[in-house]
Amino acid sequence: MTDATTRGNASPRPSAVTLYRNGSVYTAADPFATAMLVDGGTVAWVGSEQAATSIADSSMEVIDLRGALLAPGFVDSHVHLTETGVALETLQLGGVRSARELLQAVEGAAVAAGPVLGHGWDESLWEDPALPAPGELERAAGGRPVYLSRVDAHSALISPSLAATARLEELDGFAASGHVTRQAHSAARKAARNLPAAALQRYQRRALAEAAANGYVALAEMGAPHIGSVLDLQLAAGWNAGRESGTTLPEVLPYWGQLTTSVDEAEALLAELGVPVHGLAGDLNIDGSIGSRTASLREPYADAAGEKGTTYLSTDEAAAHLAACSMLGIQGGFHVIGDAGLDAALDALEQAAAEVGAQRIRAAGHRFEHVEMADAEAIARLAKYSVTVSAQPAFDAAWGGPGRLYEQRLGARSQHLNPFASFYAAGVPVCFGSDSPVTPLRPWATVRACLEHSNPAQRISARAAFLGHTRAGWRAAKHVNPMAGQLVPGAPATFAVWDVEELMVQVADGRVQSWSTDPRARTPLLPALDTGTDPHCLQTVRNGQELFSAESLRG
């Protein structure tokens, strides 16, 4: 990943009048716009180069885009800030391809004290998927405790010393092999990440700087008791108040995934958190992940006879939670991946609707995270209750297609995962994210993954994917400003500037022209994503404040 801390500004430029010109502006106001005027924190005008010449005066900062694209900033609808910072600053194991290479990485870890931390190993990519033994991990680490999270962050390899310290032997999901899941994994993560507030802040700031350098203006932080503490959530929400004087970062949209059983319990929990949250939703797990074989399935995993995964919440528990949130008018929701897990979540919706009324359910704007295995009936039920699906297209790019993880775990069922086109066709609201650190903070890779879905029937256009990763993210969080995520006069000046090779209209339907540079379509153009390289971020701005700037922007 890019080291965002070595690029950009140490402090934001003040909100003032800035004219951007000689580029391309992605706006519904004018598909041919080449210029935009920002006054303080607001978009004041968008229009043509000729008009920009008449507007420009010496009181403005004028930025020559030199053909760059200025577009609404990205919203990542599912991240874990502390986890992302830890992954960026500790062992990055996505490139290892064997147990031997993993042990070599641990052996070379420059850690003077404390546990050896790492993230990203994926044995489904190894020629020999055998994992190292716990004793080998401990020896490679020189006796230090070891915690290495799998790429999906739903299981980990741990050393015997960490298992002993955290007393994992009696917990569900403990394995003598050192590959822990479920309760044992949650306990191991907490033990390895028992960090003071200053360390949590450092990791979070590292993640936010990385996001800003990649064109993100907001991120939905999915906190939960099994992932981090309430302090972790409070620190994440605190960035919105400008904790560091003179520094502006992407907006944090905090969620807390903790089960409640009544309105009174939900109200007490919200008060206890001490910071405003967008909902009691996010990583409140109904099930786990496909990679760790903890996603709850109707039929067994193809590579594990009789194993159907794990269901963490009953339908009754989930229904009580949704009913309580609906009565309070706040978002509820769950992490749900497997088809049996989704069955439980949808049955809970029906049960809650019978208790508090379908209109209250729809009005609360509930959201389900991931929803990878959804058939036509399930999609229709999601649409019925206006549930937003917060999905991660990069999952399909990483694991979809012949011979890859989805097919290894699910066989023929893998062809029907992540049905983005079906969601859109049924009217299910969709927003996109990375689940960072599970996949990197690379927004254009997310857009491209939608265009290049492993199942051609589930591909969507670049425009639909772009909107799903920008404006839809604000809507999914029920943001107070209805104009967030678009660049029209009166909207927040929240955007990113991109150095692009070529701009095109890109659609996913192979029956029509998929790539067009013809401006007569009157469709705002987006970067060509078949060039082998993603657009390069030149600047990120939120409410008129510069979050990130490349040296070349004003050079």
N, C-alpha and C positions, 0 to 999 in steps of 0.2 A: 504494500500500500504506500501511497505518497506520504511522505513525512510533512504534514501540513504545518508543523511548527516552524519549519525552516523557510516558509514562503509567506508572502502577504504582509499585512500591516500589523504592528504591535497594538495599535489603538485605532478606533474608527474615525473616519473623517466626519466632521459635523454635518448635520442635515443642512443643505443649502439648495440653491437653484443650479441644477446641472442639466446640460443639454447633451444627449447622446445622438450622434448623427452618422450618416454614411455607413449604415449597416442594414440589418433586417430585424424588424421588431415583430415578435409573435403576439398578435393582438386580434381580437374579434372586431375591434373598431375599424380596422383598415388592413386588408390582406396585403397591401402593397407598402405599408409603412416602413420607412427607413430611419426614422428619428423619434425620439421620445424626450419630453421635458419633465424633470422631477423637481418639485418644489417642496422642500422639507421632506416629509415622509409620504408624500402623495404624488401619484402620477397626475400631472397637470395637462398634458397634451401628447397626442401621438399623430404623426402625419408624414408628409413627404420631405424630401431633401430640399426642394425649392422653398417650401414653407419654413423649414429650419433655418435657411439662410436669412430670411426676413425677421425671424424671432431672435437670433443670436445677438448678444451684446456683451460688453466688457464686464458686466456684473456677474456673469455666469461662468461656471467651469464648463468648458466644452470638451467632450471626449469623442475623438474620432474613432469610430468602431472599426474602420478599415475592413469592412465586409463581414464583421463578426455578427453573430446572432444574439439578440437580447430577448430573453423569454422568461416567463414566470419561473420562480425558483422551485426546486423539487421539495416535496414533503415525503419523508420516509415514515410510513404508517406503522412500523413495528421495529423498534431497536431496543438494545440494552446497552446503555452508555458505559457503565462501569465495566461490563464484560468486554465491550469493544475496546476500551482503553487498555485493559489487561492483555487482550489478544494482540494489540498493536505493539506492546512494549515487552512481551515475553516471547517464549518459543512459538514460532509460527510453523505449524507442522503440516500445512496443506500440501507441501511438496514432497514429503517423505513417501517412499513406495515400498517399504518393508519394515519388519520389526527391527532389523539390524540398523537401518538408517534412523529409526526413531530413537533407539538407544544411543546412537552416536550424537544425535542432537541434544539429548539429555546430558550426556557426558560433557559436551562442550558448553553447557549453559554457564554463563558467567554470573553466578549467584553466590554471594559471600555468605549469606545466612538466610534462613527462612525456607519455605518450600520452593521447589522447582515447578513453575507454572508453564503451561503451554496449551495451545488450542489448534484444532483443525485436522487431526489425523482422520483418515477415511480408508479403512481396510478394504472397502469394496473396489478400490482402485489398485490394490496390491496384487501381484501375481500369486503370492502365497499370503492369504488373509490371516495366518496365525499371528496372534499378538504376543508380545514379550511377556515373560513370567514376572510376577511381582518382585521376586528377589533380584532379577536382572535389572529392573528399574531402580531399585534401591542402590545396587552396586554402582550403576552408571551415574547416579546422583551423589555418590560419595556419602551415602547414609542419610542425606536430607530427605524430607518428605516430598512426594511427587504427586501432582494432580495435573492430568493432561485430558482436557475435554475433547470428546469426539466432535467432528465438524457440526453435527446437529445440536450439540450442547445438551443432549438428553442422556448421556452416559459419559463415563470417564475411565481412564486407566489410573490407578492409584497404587502407591507403595504400601507395604505392610505397616510402616511406621505411622503413616497417615490414618490407615484403618484402625490402628490401635488407639491413637490419640482421639479420634472422633467416635470410637466405640461403635463401629459399623457392623460388627459380626452378627448382631441380633436383629438388624434392620432388613426390611423387605428390599430385595434387589442386591444384597451383598453377594459377592461371588469370590471364592478363594482364588480364582484366576486373576483377580485385581481389576476386572472390567465390571464396574458397578452401575446399576440403574436404579430408577424409582427412588424410594426413601433413602437408600444408602448413598445414591449419587447426590441428592440434595444436601445430606449431612456432610458428605465429603467436600462439596463445594463451599459450604459455609465455613468448615474448619480451615480450608486452604485460603479462604478469602476473608479471614478475620482481620480486617484492615481498619486503621484509624481514619477519622474524617478527612485529614489532610491527604492521605493516599487516595481515598475515594474521589475527592475533588480533582486530584491530579489526573487520574484515569478518565474521569468524565470530561474534563477540559480537553484532554488529548483527543477523545472521540468527537467532541463538538468541533474542534479545529479541523479534524480530518473531514468532517461533514461539510463545513463551510468551504473548504478548498475544493470540494467536488460538487458545488452548486446547490447544496441543501440549505433551505431557509427555515425548516422546522422538522422536528423528529418526535414521534410518539414513543415516549419512554414506557416500556411495559414492565413495571415493577411488580413483584409478588413475593410473599414471604419465603418461598422455597428458592428464590433467586438472590434476594438481598434484603437488607433490613429496611425498616421505616426511615432510618437515618439516610440510607442510600437514596430513597425516594425524595426526601426533603431536600437533600443537597442537589439533586437533579432539578427539582422545581425551582430551587433558589437561583439558578442561572438566569431566569427570566427577570429577576430583580436587579441584574447588573452587579453581581457579587464583586467583581473586580472593576474598580473605577477606571473608566476610559476604554473598556473593552466590551464589544458587542458580539454575541454569538447567536447561532440559530435558536429559534424559539423551541422550548421543550413543552411537549403536550403530554402531561403525566397521567398515567393510568395505574391502578393498583388492583391486582388480581387476587382478591381474598374473598372467600365464600361468606355470605350472610344468609340468615334464615328468616328474617323479618324486617319490617320497616324500622323498628326501634334499634335493632342490631346494626343495620346499615347506617343509620344516623349516628350511632355511637362510634362506629368505625371511621366514618368521614371526619368526625370531630377529633378523634384520636390521631389521625394522620397529621394534622396540623398544617397541611398545605392543600390548596384546592386541586382536585383531580377531575379529569373529564369523565371518569366513570370507574366503577368497580368491574373492570373488564380486562381484556388482554390475556396475559398468561395465567389465568385461572384454568388450570389444566383439567379438561375432561379426559384427555388421553395424552400419549407421548408422541414419539416420532417413528417414521418408517425405518430410518437407518438403524436405530437402536432396537427395533422390533417392539416398541412400546405403544405405537399407535393401535387403537382398538379396532379390530377388523371383524366383519361378519364371518369370513372364512379364513382358515389358517394361512400363515405366511408360506410362500412357495419354498423357501429355503430353511424352514424350521417346522417340522411336522408337529401338528397339534397346537402350535403357539398362535394365539389370537391377539396378543398384546395386552394392554392394561386399560381399564376404565377406572378413573380416579374418583368420579362423582356419579352418584345415582341420578336418575331422572327426577326423583322427588327433590333432591338437594338442589339440582340445577333449576328446577321450576320455582322453588321458594326464593332463590336468589334473583331470578328474573322478575318475579312478582314484586319483590321488595324494591328493586331498582326502578321498576316501572311506576310504582306508586309514588316514588320520590322524583320521578321525571328525569332520572339520570341514566346514562348508558350502563348496561350490563353486558356480559359476554364471556366467551371462553376461548381457550386454545383447543382446537379440535381438528384432527387430521384424518383419522380412519373413518370408514363408512359406518361402523357400529358406533363409534363415538359421535358422529354426526346424527345418527338415529336418536341417540339419547338426548342430544341438544335440541333437536327438532321436537321430540316428544315433550321436552320440558317447556318449549315455547307454547305448544298447544295446551299443556296443563296450566301454565301461568295465565294464558289468555282466558281460559275458562274461569279462572279465579278473579282476575282484575279487569278483564275486557280486552278484546283484540285492539281497540283503538289506543288504549294506554300502552300496549306492547309496541305498536307501530310508532307512536309519538316519542317514545324514549330513545329511538335510534340505536338499538342494540347492534353489537358487532361481533362477528365470529372470526377468529384469527386462523389463517392457513386454509382450512376447508379444501383439502387436496382431493378427497374421494367423494364426489357428489354426483349421483345419478339424476335423471330428469325429474323424478318425483321429489327428491330432496331439494333440487333447485327451485321447483315450483313452491315448495313450502317456505323456503327462504324469502322468495319474492312476496309471498302472501303477507308476511309480517315485516316487510321492509328492512330485513337484516342486512347490514353491510358486511361484505366479505373483504377482509384485509389479507391480501394474498402476496406471495413472493415469487414472481416469475423466474428469478434466477435459480430457484429450486429445479425447475424443469431443465434449464440450461445445464445445470450441474449433474443431474441424475436421471433425466429422461432419455428415451431412445434405446435402441437395441443393445443388449448386453450390459447396460449400466445399472445403477443401484436399484431403481424402481423395478426394472424387469427382474433382477436377481431376487428381490424381496417378494414381488407380487405376481410375477408371471404375466399372463395376458391382461390382467387387471391394470397393469401399468399404462396401457394405451389410453386410458380414460381419465388420467389424473390432471388436476389443475385446469378445469374446463372453462377457461376465460370467455371464449366466444359464446358458450351456452349461458353463462351468467349474464352477459350483456343482452343476449337475445331474449331472456326471460325477464329482464328489467331488474335484476339484482344489483344494487349499488356495489361497486367494486373500487377499492383503493389499493395501492401497491406499496411495498416496502422491501427491506432487505433481510430482516431478522438478524442484523449485524450483532455479533460477529459471525453468524452462520454463513452469510455471504457478504462480500465487501460492499462498502458504501460507494457504489458506482451506478448512478442513475441511468445513464444511457445504455448500460448493459442490461438493465431491467427492461427498458423500452424494446431493445433489440430481441430479448428473450420472448417477448410477446409476439413479435413479428415472425420469429423463427421457432415457434413452439414445436416440440417433437411430433405432435399430432397436428397435421395441417388443418384439420377441421376446427381446431381450437385457437387458431391464430387470429389476432385482431390487428387493426391498423396502427400505424405509429401515432396517429393523432389520438385515437382512443387510449392507447397506452400512455401517452404523454399526459393527457388529461387525468388519467387514473393515478398518475404519480405526482400531480401538481394540485389542481383545483379540488379533485376528489378527496385528497388527503385532508384538506381543511374542512370539507363538508362532513367527512366521516367522523371528525372530532367535534362536530357541532360548533365550529368556531363562531364567535360573536359577530364577526364582520362578513356579511354575505358576499362581499366583493373580493375577498381574499382569493388569490390564485389566478387572477386575470389582470391584464395590463390595459386598462381603459381609464379615461379621465375620472378622477375621484377615488380610484382604487389605491390600496397601499402600494408604495414603491418598494416592492419586494420581488427580486428578480435575480437572474444570473446572466452573465455575458460569456459567450462561448466562441472560441476559435474553431471554425468548421471548414471542412474541405469543400463541401457542396451541400446545397439545400434542395430538398425534393418533397413531393407528395408521395407517401408510401402507404400502400394498402396491403392487406393480408390475403385477399381473395385472388387466387391464381387464375380465375376466369377473366379478369380484367387487367389492364395495364398496372403493374405494381409499382413502377417508379416513373415519376413525371416531374419535369421542371417547368411545365407550362403554367404561367401565372393566370391564364384565363379561367382556371378551375376556381379561382377566388378562395382557395384554401390556404391558410398560413403554412409556410414551408417549414420543414424540420430537417435536421442534419441527415445526410445519407449515412446509413448505419451498416452498409455492406463494404466499407472501405478497408476494414481490418484494424482501424484505430478509432477510438471514441473521441468525441469533441473534447477540447482542452478548456478548462474553466479559467477565464481571465478575471472575473470579478463576481462576488456574491454580495447582495445588498438586501437588508431587511428593514422595512419602514424608513427607507432613506439613509440608513446607517450601513457603512461598508463593513462587511464581515471578513472579507478576503479580497486581496487584489494581487494579481501577478505583476511582476515588474514591467512586463511588456505592454500592459494596458495603456499606460501614459507615456511609454517610451517613444 
